[in-house]
Amino acid sequence: MKLTKLAKAIPGPVTIVGYERNEVTSLCADSRKVQPGALFFCTPGQRNDAHDFAPQAVESGATALVVERRLPLDVPQIIVPDVRIAMSYIAAEFYGRPADDLKLVGITGTKGKTTISFLIKSILEAAGYKVGLIGTVCSIIGDEQIPANLTTPDPIDIQALLRRMADSGAEYVVMEVSAHAMAFHRVDGMCFEVAGFTNLSQDHLDFFHNMDNYLKAKLMLFTKEHCKSIVYNADDDRVAKAMESIDLPKADTGIRVSSDIHANEIEVRGSGCRYQLTFTKRFKLSINLQLAGVFNVYNSMMAAAMCDRLGVNREDIKKGLEQLKGVPGRIELLETETPYRVILDYAHSPDALENILETVREMTDERVIAVYGCGGDRDHDKRPMMGEIGGRLADYCILTSDNPRGEDPYAILSEVEKGVLISKGDYEIIENRREAIKKAMKMARPGDVVVLAGKGHETYQDIKGVKHPFDEKIVVKELLAEIADEE
């Protein structure tokens, strides 16, 4: 595609210096992956500025650059005020504007995005639609699952995925939209048929610094440019307050407060939930959900309300909610064939940890053993909060490494420990995550539940910039064999 055509897709002021008719054969934002003919985006970052790597990109064959300042390089350059914004529009143009051929459904919020996206996909498929999915666990195109590195991929990857989904005949695409995605303009130029706001609790303050900034980033999704209608959780006071000033068609969900779509007669069981789902003054559905925990009542309400906004009938909403058996890494019961149970969950924020431990507490009259830690190079304030929650809600805590990244894992654990000490709960520290899981399994008695929190669907541990293989499903199987051999 010609450079000039791509440049015309960018809104706002654009200047091209150098030969304008170069042919672009690929797009790239990583100088290490540049191929001959690529258009290279010089994105400024928190730690590195890709403008500094432009010479390497040109040497590797980049045919042109997108920059925020002219560089002393003999190559065509598109000069723009914001490279990230330009990337979104150029990527859409390069891949033939695939979003125009699809109906997009977006979900944001601190918790629940992944489960809601899978529930929406299930409902839409029950209604007979072909559905793609882009999210934290993976992207799904037909029967193909593509592992995910980010909750919301960068614009080049998003548009490439949307192109494949459109070409495969997908009618809908369900997408998790993170606060980072909005802050970095990854979905600029895209409009969602309906967008959902699940809740807001402390997370990612290492980047956003405070809750107000975090909320503002999320609210960027709820504009006329980005969505046509809204569904939000009215039980979350901060979310409900923020929605008051937004002038778009909207519906709310809730349990505690009066709302357009609400749940009552809730019966939580170890294997799921039963409840009455009411669409005010319209219809009621008796739901028998296969997902456990009150938080999944909220998730399923949100999914149902969003699909209702899309015009899905009540029978398919009920069928879609009830047929989903589980979501990878979300309160996932592992097959261990032991007298105790092992549950895997992605909970890595205070509210999420509280939700999973409260839910598991309802599943057993015996002990809850929690194995968890906190990620490195992330929000420090939540570490003692998670320590206190574990110490209060679990019978025994084993504090261990999550993804320490560039930090000293023992320094992270000492911050988590402060919260456990406040709770006066029983605990120990075993930094090696594999050994921590082994200890929990060896100490578990019949009827106990071991909760492995924080990793969920992830298959690695990030230690000093290196992702070491660590799939907890595999680790548990290996440990079962080891323990059997030792007995």
N, C-alpha and C positions, 0 to 999 in steps of 0.2 A: 504494500500500500504506500502511496506517495506521502512524503513528509508533510506537504502542504495540506493534504486532506485531513490528516490527523490533527494538525495545528488548528484547523478551522473548527474542530469539535470542542475546543477549549473555550469556556465562557470568559468574558472579561478581556483585558489588554494582553496582547501577545505580540512578541517581536521575534522575527526569524533573522538570524545572521548566517551568512554563508550560503552555499548552494541549496536551494529550496526543493529541488525535484528528486532528491535521493529516495531510493526505494527502501522501505522498512520491512524486514522479513520476520522480526520478532521483537518482543518488548522485554526489558530486563531492569531490575532495580538492585541487583547484586553483581558487583564488578567481577566476581570470581566465576560467574556463570554466563558472561557475555559471549555470544557467538557472532561471527561475521554477519553484518546486516542488521544488527540489533539497534533499537532506540533505547538509550540508557537514561534512566531517571536519577538525577542527583538529589536524592532526598536528604534533608538535614535531619539528624536524629539526636537523641539524648546524649549518646556517647560518641558517635561518629557522624561526620558529615560526608555524604557520598560525593560531594563536589571534589573532595580530596582524592577520590579514587577514579575520577574521570580519565586521567592519563592512562591508567591501567585498562580501563574499559575501551578507550580508543585504540590502544595497542592490541587489544584482543579482537578488534574488528568492528567496534560500534560505528554505525553509519552516521549517527547524530546523537545529540544530548538534549535533555530537558533540564534547564537550570534556572536558578533564581538570580544569578549574576553571571555576566559573560566571563568565560574562562579563556586563558591564552593558549587555545588549542585550535589547530587547523582542521576543524570539523564543523558542520552545520550545528547551530544551537537554537533551540526554542526557549526564549527567555520569558518567564512567567512570574507572577507574584508568589505563587504557592505551587511547588512541584507536586505535592500530594493531591491537590485538587485536580491539577492537569492530568495526573496519572489516571484518575478515575474516568475522566471523560475520554481520554485517548484510548484507554483499554476497551471501553465500551464500543468506540468507533472501530477499533482494529478488529474486534470479534463480531462486527456486524450488528451491534445493538441487540443482543439476544434477549434482554429483559423486555423488549417490546413484544416479544412472542410468548411471554410467560406471565402468569399472575403470581406476584410475590407476596409472601406472608412473613412478617418479621416479628421477633420476640426479643425484648430486652428486659433487664432486671438483674438483681444480684444473684438470685437463686431461681431454679426451676426452668431455665431456658431450654436445656437439653430435653428434659422429660416432656415439656409442653410441645416441643417441636416434633418429637416422636409420636405424641398423642394426636397432634394435628395431621401428621402424615397418615396415621392409622385411620382417622375419620375420613379424610379425603379419599383414601384408597377404598374404604368401605362404600363410599359414594360413587366409585367407579372411575376416579381420575388417576392419571399417571403422575406421580409426585417425585420431585427431587428434594434433597435435603442437604443443607450446608450448616455444619455446626461443630461443637467442641469435640465430640467423639470421632466423627468422620463426616465425609460427604458421601451421599448415596445417589448413584445414577443407575436406575433399573436394579439389577442384581449385584452391581459392582459397588464395593465400599472402598473409599479412598481415605487413608488415615489423615487426621487433621493436625496441624501444628499450632494454629491459632483458632480461637472461637470464631472469629470472622476473618477469612483470609485477606491478603492484600488485593487491591483492585485487579491486578493482572490475573491472579489465580481465580478470583470471583468470576470475572467475565469469561475466562476460559471454561470454567465449570458450567456457567449458565449457557454458553454456546453448545457444549456437549449435551446438556439437559434438553435444550430446545431441539437440537438435532435428533435426540432419541425419542421425541414425541411427548415429553413432559408438558403438562398443562399448568401445574403449580410447582413452585419451589418454596419450601419452608426454610427460613434462615434465622439463625441466632445472630443478633446484632449487639455486639459488646459496646461498652462506653468508649473503649479504646478505638473501636472501628469508627465511631462518630467523630471522636477527637482528631483522628488521622484521615478523615474524609474518605474512608474506604467504600462507602456506598453512595457517594455523591452522584447525582444524575439518575438515581434509581427511585422509583415510587412504589410503595407497598399497598396492596389492596386493603390490608388491615394490619395494624401494628399493635402488639400487646405489651403492657408494662406490668411485670409480675410483682415486684417489691423492691425495696431499697434498704440495704443494711451495709455495715462497714466492710469494705474490701477495696483493694487497689489504691489505698491512700498514699502508698509510696509514689504513685504517679500523679494522682489528682490532689493530694495534700489535705483536702478537707471534703466533707460530705456535700457542701454546696457545689463545689466544682464537679464532683462526681455526678450529682443530679443534673447539673446543666448539660453535661456531655450526653447523658441519656435522653434528655428532653430535646436534643437536636433531631432525634428521629421523628418527633411528633409535630411536624410542620407540614404545610400544604405541599411543599416540594417533595417530601419524603413519604407521606402516607395519606390515604383517602379516608380512613376511619380508625377509631381507637377502641381497644378494650383495656381496662385497667382494674387493678385490685383495690377496691374501696376500703378494705380492712387495713391497708397500709396508709397511715395518716399522712405521711410525707408525700406519697404518690398521689393520693386523693386531692391534697391541697394544690399540688403542682398542676393537676389536670383542670382545675377550676378556670384558669385563664386561657386555656387552649380552645380555639374556635374551630373545632372539627367534629363531625358526627362521632359520638362515643357511647359506650355502654360500660357499666361497671359490674364487678362480681364481688361477692362477699359472703361471710358467714356471720360475723358479729354485727354488721351494720345493714340497714335496709339498702338493697341494691337491685339492679335490673335482672341479674342472674344470681341466684343464691342457693345455698345448700343447707339442708337441715335433716333431722332424723339420722344423724351420722353415727354409724357403727363401725368402729375400727377393730380389725382383727389382724392376727399375725400374717395372714396370707393376702390381705387386701382391705377394702372398705366398701360398705354399703351406705348409700345416702339418697335423699330425694333432691333432685336437681330441678329447680323451678325457674322458668323464664316468665317473669312477672306478667300476669294477665294474658298469657299466651298458651303455655303448656307445661306439663311436668313430666319428668322422666325418673324412673327408679333405676339407679345405677349400681351395678355390682362390679366394682373396680378390682383388678388383679394387682394393683399397686398399693402397698401399705403406707400408713401414716396420714395424719390430717393434712400435712403439707401437699400430699398428692391429691387430696380433695380440691385444694386450691388450684393445683396444676391442671387437673381435669376440667374444672369449671372454666378456667381461662381458655383452654383448648376448645371446649364446647362453644363458648361465647364467640370466639373468633371465627369458628366454622359457621356458626349461625349467621354472622355478618356476611359471610361469603355465600349464603343462600343454601347451605347444606340442610337437608330435611332432618327431622328429629329422629327418625328410625336409624339413619346412618350415623348420626352423632352418638347415639346410644351404642350401636354396634361397634363403632370405631373405638370408643372409650373402653368398652368391655373386652375387646379382643387383644389389646396390647398386654402381653405377659410380663414385660420388664424392659428396662433400658440399661445398656452396658454401663457398669460402674456406678449405677444408682441403686442403692439398697439392694444389691445383687447377692442372692444367697448362693454360695458356692457348693458344688457337689463334693462332699467330703466323706460321707458314709460314716460319720462319727456320732457319738451320743451328744456332742455339743455342735452348735452351728457356727459357721464363719460367714460373715457378711462383709461385702466390699462396698465402699461408698466414697464418692469424690469429695465429700465434705471437707472444705479447706478454709471456711470462714466461720466466725463464731455462730451465727444463726444456723448455718447448715449443720454444724456439729451438734448444736442443741437439738435440731429437728431429728437427726438420725438417732441420737441417743435416747430421746424421749420416745421415739417410735419403737426402737428395739426393747426399751423397758416394758412396753405394752405387750411384747411378744413372749416374755418369759417371766417366770416367778423365781428363777435362779439368778446367777450373777451375770452382769454385763462387764466384759473386759475390753477396754478401749485401747487400741494401738494407734498413736497419731503423733504428729509434730506440726511444724510450720515451715513454709518455704523460705529460702534465703533471698536476699535482695528484694524483699517485699515489705509490706506494711508491718512495722515493728509493734505498733500499738495493739494489734489483735492477738499477739502471742500470749500475754498473760490472761487475756479474756478467754481464749480457747483452753488454756490450762485450767482456769477456774470452772468452766463449763464441764470439762471432762471429769475433774475431781468431784464435782457435785452430782453428776448424773450417772457416772459409771461406778461400779463397785471397786474396780482396780484399773489404774492407768499405767500403760507402758509408753513413756515418752521416747520418741525415736526420730530419726531423720526422715524428712519428706524429700524435697528437692533443695538441698542446701545452697546450690549454685555457688556463688563466689564467697559465701560467708563460712566462718568456722561453725560447724554443726553443733558443737558443745555450747557456743555462745547463744545460738538460737534456742537450744533446749533449756538453758538457764533462764531465759526470759519466759518460756512456757511454764517452767517449774514455779516461778513466782506466783502464778495464778493457782496452781494446784495447792500450793502451801496455804493460800488464803482459804481455799475450800476445805482444807484439812482432810482431803481424800487420800486413800492409799495409792501409792505409786512407786515406780522405779524408773530409772533412765537406762536405756540400752540403745546407744547411738546407731549401731548396725541394724538396719531395718529387718534384714532377714533373721537375725538372731532375736530381735524383739518379737517378731511374728511367731517364731519357734517357741519362745518362752510362753507366750499367750496360749498357744495350742497345747503345750505340755501341762500347763496349770489348769486348763479348762476341765470342768467336771460335767457329768450328764446334766443336760438342761441349760447349761451356760451358753451365752452368745458372745463370740469374739467379733468385735467390730474393727475392721481395718479401714481407717479413715484418711482421706487426703489424696490418695493416688487414683482410685477409681479405675477408669478405662486406660490410664497412662501405662505405657509398657517400658518405662525407663526411669532412671534417677539421674538428675542433672547435678553433677558434682564438678565444680570448678570448670565449667564450660564444656564438659564432656558428658554426653548422654549414655549412661551405662544401661544395658538391658536389665529391666526389672519389671516383669509382668507378674503381679501378685497372684493371678490365677495359676500360673506355672509354678511360682514359688511355693504356694500352699500345697500343690500336688507333690512337689519334690520333698517338702518338709514332712508330709504324711508318710512318705516312704522312709525317710531318715528316722523318724520317730518309731516307726514299726520295727526297723532293724535294731534300734537301740533297746527295745523292750524284750 
